[in-house]
């Protein structure tokens, strides 16, 4: 029986460590990760092994050779271009055509019992068996959903928190029958779990999962690399340590010179021929490589120092990585999470702040305090992007320097010569930051089309129809005048998808930004009459028939924001009697607090009642969201406004159409839609989900329950102007009053709670929620929604940006919904301990 070790990845997230070294050769307790993997294979009598190589493959070949030193028979299959996990194994098919084989990654540390895995595979008669394990944070891994009999039901690659239904993840270790290679084309770039396995599942192929109990760590980040070394020192996995245990937990390699006056506290490892001088202190969880010199007075704690490095006297290294052949001179300090590449010089008394990355062959001058490369991790964020894009306090968390790096990272993900669109609100902060972003874009060989001050819906539509590569909107954070949101757009004018966000994060993390040559610097243009063309296209796209005959009177509050630029033109062409208020622009107050919004809507209600208008509408300062007041002067909450809007458009448009709503919406919406023969299309809560749904056929409307609506016949973006025109048209044609519609819709009883949950516990929480369903109807569109026999439901959904799990519950009364919500919240609390 043979094994395949995949060793072709670049390990880009581990740069600068992997800039000049392939990830499989990164040392864990002074042995390459791949050597630990090969020794595991040998223990399970899998000595005939094919190694697939691509990035710096010659270094892997040179290190391991034919495997004789490990009593193994190694052959190599070289990829001329990246082929993916499945394509790389297919590339080695010539050696795998006659028997069952094991596939394992050469850059993940594990001691999983491969013999038991193979035995399970043979018992089930599987075509392929996927080895699974439980991890505390499953967000970055592929999740495999199993049936009760162990067969695979589906695969989820790089899920969002709302899709994490378990903490059981795919380790990338497989046992396979050779005929599975017939499902992979020659030189085809495909992965097992995202491409090949789903195709096989669709054909009914027998794919099984096996949950292993051993240790497994995907060494994919700097933190996980350090953790792998710490775990190995702690004895959490069964590996061979190349040294002698001279005292409890202190391992020393051959020929190491330890001065009796040196202090070593285990668990720690000192490599062969290293020299530790008297007065040096090596504290727990430190790895010192071969031929390393540590001078007197040096202090190392939880540090990993690679071969041939020099650590000067009175240096201080904590929780960091120092590359091979690097000199850290007297008095230098390297803080937690910092990574120094190979062949560097850190001169005397230089200081590297936490999370700093120093790439190979660099010199840090004496006395320098290096903090410029501290990136978004230093702000304590679990994710770079949140529900509002990137948010932070102006000139504290969001500085011009950070905006330049963010814009450069985004630009690097686009083609040279592409055009991006920029726009902002009325604030001075947004103006200053947008200028920084434009400089970064043009310096990265992108052209910029700047709309200057523009409502967000206008900017999104212009992005979608102008053949540009994307865009950036900068606005003041709603309800937080001291903060700003940076919203990066894709070519559709929608928020970046989670996959695109990860690409930006990776570039930013590596800080490998594209720079243009002088002749490639991008152009900056300022298009004119955008608002006029927007209004013209809006009135062409949305049905406004019978509006003139209805002679509607409407009170419109422009919100003292960018909506003021567009509303006079729109109202003048809409054939209604409009009373427009708060239409001025105010750069000193570009947003509003919740109290100001409530007061403004109450004032609008008084104006509607006193003027006997058909209804009132208030725009937020960006023109994206609207608040409604009915003809009696009653304020309609955002949740009720969504139901009223759904009722109106469904009543007019008839059967066979769809409305897109997030899964957190009350199921009263289903009753409203069903009454008119309309279906609900439930979506996730991610920022781009409604926009994606709106691009499909047969959609009447999309809404988020927070005053945001998408009118698909016009655009795929949340757009207050389009929603207003659509509302005017349908009320004019149906003759219905808002108060009548609102009164006939059943009352909803939805309760929401926020339960503090550590990031490490979120996977366990989701698994506990799935298990607690216990045969009841289960909906995993986003999070875990469990439907009770009486139709009540609870939803457990981890927040993607905060250490919180959101819980929703709906029942026939607020009291019952509260009881149900607390029941699920208690489960989340117990599972998160």
Secondary structure, DSSP 8 states (H G I E B T S, - for coil): -EEEEEE----GGGTTTTSSS-GGG-EETTEEHHHHHHHHHHHTT--EEEEEE-TTHHHHHHHHTTSGGGT-EEEEEE-SS--HHHHHHHTTGGGSSSS-EEEEETTEEE---HHHHHHHHHHHT-SEEEEEEE-S-GGGS-EEEE-TTSBEEEEESS--GGG---SEEEEEEEEE-GGGGGGS-TT----IIIIIHHHHHHTT--EEEEE--S-EEE--SHHHHHHHHHHHHHT-S----SSEEEETTEEE-TT-EE-TTSEE-SSEEE-TT-EE-TT-EE-TTEEE-TT-EE-TT-EEES-EE-TT-EE-TT-EEES-EE-TT-EE-TT-EE-TT-EE-TT-EE-TT-EE-TT-EE-TT-EE-TT-EE-TT--GGGGT-S-S-BTTBEEEEBTTTB-HHHHHHHHHHHHHTS-TT-EEEEEE-S-HHHHHHHHHHHHHHHHTT-EEEEEEE--HHHHHHHHHHTT-SEEEEEEE-TT-TTEEEEEEE-TTSSB--HHHHHHHHHHHHHT------GGG---EE---SHHHHHHHHHHHHS--TTHHHHT-EEEEE-TTSTTHHHHHHHHHTTTSEEEEE-----TT--S--HHHHHHHHHHHHHHHHHHT-SEEEEE-TTSSBEEEE-TTS-EE-HHHHHHHHHHHHHHHH-SS-EEEEETTS-THHHHHHHHTT-EEEEE-SSTTHHHHHHTSTTEEEEE-SSSBEE-TTT-SS--HHHHHHHHHHHHHHH---HHHHHHHS----EEEEEEE--GGGHHHHHHHHHHHHTTSEEE-SSSEEEE-TTS-EEEEEE-SSSSEEEEEEE-SSHHHHHHHHHHHHHHHHHHT-
